[in-house]
Amino acid sequence: MKLRPHHLLCTQGYSGKGYDEEFVKNMTAITTVLRTQPSAEVEIVFSSDDICAKCPKRRGDGVCESQDRVERFDRKVVEYFGIEEKSYVYRDIVGEINARMTSEMMDDICGECSWYAISACRRVILGT
């Protein structure tokens, strides 16, 4: 499964809401695998991923209509946590991220996200 860096956060806070039915179906399938299979691996990619594949904001060639913002989310995750374009065991990498995440970091990374205020991200990742 391919994930862009900031989707390591989104997959943890996802709670069944999304842009449209096709997106929700895809995101639910992805998060179900990641949450139920302890050895599930993810390949980190610095471009469109398996979540983006069903997003209505995706434009030709895998570019998002909010490309600059999405790249900022990814860049901040990479800078804070040293994420590289390679494969990881999902539970291990999110465990490392969550152990180091602070409220300030989370606000910096996710503050511009339209889902941030209504998602479970803060509760799941920070335990607050």
C-alpha angles and dihedrals in degrees: 000000000000121000132174114228100260091050087071083075099038093053090057096050098039112124106175100283126115151140097287142340095276092051092048092049091052095043091048091052092049096046092045091058093044094048098044105037110068094197097046110141127212127198109216112221129183092221140043114336141186092288092051089052092079100031116120089215091065114111131191119311091021095290118146122226084234094045097144092051093045091050090051090054090050095045092052093050090049092048096046098043107023093240113179134197097264141091123291136176099253097223092049096050095044089046090055092046093048093048090057101034118113129192090249093052092049092050090049094050100038105024094105094047114114090214096049098090094048101036130090091238099113093044095047099040101035099026091233 
